[in-house]
Amino acid sequence: MHQVPATGHREAGPGTPAPGECHLWHVPVRERPDWLPILSREERATADRFTRVRARHVFTTSRAVQRLVGAHYLGLPPGDVVITRHCHRCAAPTAAPHGRPRFAHGTPPPVDYSVSHTEEHLLVAVTGHGAVGVDIEGPGSLRDVDGLARAALTTAEREHFGTLSAGDRARWLLAVWTRKEAAMKLTGLGLRVNPRELDVRGPLLSAGSVPEWPDTPVHLYDLPAPEGHAAALASTVPMTRTRTCALPAAADAGPRPARR
């Protein structure tokens, strides 16, 4: 499987990604009370409704980091970053906004991004050209290896799966599932797509009979991931390099409250 070259780690994020470049923001999930003021009133209310502490930390980390990353590229205070999740397939607004998240600044926005998480890690991928999808998965995604293989693999992928040793099957399946998730998030179709129609073994995704699947080629890349995890990137333009970025230390101290 194809892996896009990396250009190293930066403590502070660079400017808008150049053509063929993707910026990756990796943030550990943990409790950060100083980030709560970044969230909107609705997001803080949603966070308060979580009964599982870890799920609340995942939610607040994800929403705050999206605003912090957006602030970097948009030149705005984090609390002023507006994120939309409009699904263009829904004829009317829904009670629970869904769809690909986007920064509601500019037409189109200056960057496209995708976000994914496990209970321990959050990953945001940002590109300045084309669209992007990212996914990170942990061991918890493989509670039933054979069941996931039956539900998610194409015929050709299942044949390859059958040739692997028992020790290699789980690792290979996790990487394949991550690539499928990244591609489904890229299109905005999500799990409405039957993953058994998506062959992700090569550098370009091969889609079977999938309603509304775009004509644009989908490029696939494996990404470095924490131990026991897998991460993948899908993009509508070829990626020649990635740059791993880190939030500045000041992001943990006294953010400006959200206006919405």
N, C-alpha and C positions, 0 to 999 in steps of 0.2 A: 504494500500500500504506500501511497505517495505522501511524503512529508515536506512541507514548505520550509525553506531555510530560515533560520532565526538569526537576528542581528544583535542579540544580547539584551541586557537588562538596563533600564533607565530608571532613576529615582523620580524624575519628573517627566511627565508626558511631553512628547514632541508636538509639532504642529499637525495640521490636517494630513492624514496619510497620503503619500504620493501614489501615483498609478502603480498598481501591482503590489502595494504594501498594505498589510493589515496590522493594526495595533491591538494587542491583547492585554487586558487589564485583569489580573488575578488578585482576588481579595479573599482572605480567610473569613469564614463566617464566625462571628462571635458577638457578644453583647457590646453595643457601643451607644450608651445613653446620649452622648453628645450629638449623634446623628439624627435623633428623633425630630428635632426642630426643622430639619430639611424636608421632612415628609409633609404632604398636604394634610388638611384636617381629616379628609376621608381616609387617607392611608393610615393615619394614626389611629383612627377609629377601627379600621380593619385589623391593625396589629393588636389592639386591645382585645379583640374577640378570639384570638388564638388561645387555645387551652394548652397546647404543647409549647413549652418554652423554646425548644430548638426550632420549631416551625415559625415562631414569631421572630426569632433572630434571623432566619433565612429571609423572611419577607422584608423586614426592615433593612437588612443589609442590601438586598437587591434593589429596593426602591431608592435608598439613599445613594448607593454607588452609581446608579443610572443618572441621577441628578448631578453628582460630583463629576462624573465623566463628561456629561453634557456641558457642564459649566466650563470645563477645560477647553472644549472645542468651540463653544458658542461665545465665550468671553462674557458670561453672565454669572451673577451669584447663584449658587446651587438652588436656593429657594425660589429663584425666578425661572428655572428651567421647567418648561411644560412638556409633558410626555403624553402622546395620544396612543390609543390602542383601538383604532377604528378598523372594523372588519368590512372591507368593501363588498363582501358577499352577502352581508345582511342588509335587507332593504330598508330597515328602520333601526334606530338606536335600540340597544338592549339594556336590561338592568345591570348586567355585568359586562363592562367593556372588555373586548378581547381582540385578538389579531396581533400582527407584528407591532411591537412598540416602536415609536418614532418620536424624534424631537420636533415639536410643533413650532419650528423657527425656520423660515425660509421655504421657498417652493421651487425645487425640492430642498430639504434640509441640507446643510453642507456635508454631513456625514450620514452613513447608514450604520446601524448597529444591531447586534443580537446579544442576548444574555441567557446564561444557563447556570444552573447550580446543582450541587449535591447538598447534603446537610453540613458539610465542612468547607466547601469551596464554592466561590462565585467566579464566573468567567464572563467577561464582556469583550466582544470582538467588534472593532470599528474599522470601516473602510470609507475612503473618500470618493470611490468610483465603483459603481455597480451596487449590488445588494449582497448581504452576507448572512449566514446562519452559523451558529456555533452550538456545540453541545458538549457537556462534560458528564460522565457517568461514573459511579462508584460501584463497589462490590455488591451493594444492595440491589442493583438492577438485575443480578443474576441469581435470584433465589431458586429459579427453575430453569436450568440451562436448556434442557431438552424441550421444555414447553415454549420458551422464547424462540428457539430455533424453528420449531414448527410454525409459530405464529408470525415470524418476522422474515424468514429467509426465502429467497426465490428458489426455484428448482435447482438451478446451477449452483447457488450458494449452499444449499443443503447437501448436494453431492460433494462439494469441497469439505464441508463440515464433517461429513462422514469419513473422510480420509485422514482426519487429524487424530492425534493421540488424545486420550482423555485429559491429559494435563494441558494440552494446547487449545482445546475446544472453548473453554470459558474465556480465555484471553482473546482469542480471535473473534468470538461472538460479541464480546463487549465492544471491541473496536468497530465491528460492522454495524452494530446497533447504534453506536454513537454517530457514525457517518450518516445513517439513515435519518436519525433525529435532526442532525444539523441541516440536511437537505429539506426535510419537511418544514422546519422552522423558516428556512430561507423563503420558501414559496408562500408562507402564511397559511398553508393548508393543514399543517399539523397532523394530528392523528386521524383526520378524516381520510387520509391516504392509507391504502392498504400497503404496509411495508413489504409484503411479498411481491409487489410489482416493481420494486426498486432494487436494481443490482448495483452495488456500490464497491465492487472489488477493484475497479480500475480508477484512473485519475479523473474520468468523466462518468457521471451517473448515467445509467441506462434505465429508462422508465418504460414500463409496459403500458397497459391500458389504464391510465390514471386520468379521470376527468379533471379538467382545468389545469393540468400540469403545464407549465410554461414551455414555450419552444426554445427559450434561451438555454444554452448549455450550462450545466451545473458542474463546477469543478470541485473536487474533493481532496482534502488534505488531512493527514493525521497531525495532531499537535502534542507537544510535550505535556505530561500530566503528572500530578502527584502519584506516589506509590500506590498501586492497586486500582488506579483510575485510568480512564481513557478519555481523550478529548479529540474533537474533530471540527473541521471548518468546511463550510460549503460556500461557494461564491459564484456570481454570474460572470466574473472576469478572472483571468488567470492571476494567481498570486505568486510573486517571485521572492517575497521575504515577509517575515513577521518581525515586529518589535514589541518586546514585553515591557509594559509600562507599570509604574507603581504610583498610587496616590501620594501626594506630599504629606508629610507628618502633620502639617497644619490642618489637614482635612478632618482630623479628630478633635479639633479644638474650636468650640463656639461658632458653628455655622449660622448663617443668617436664616431666620425663620422663613418658611414658605408663605407665600401670599394667598394661596388657594387652599 
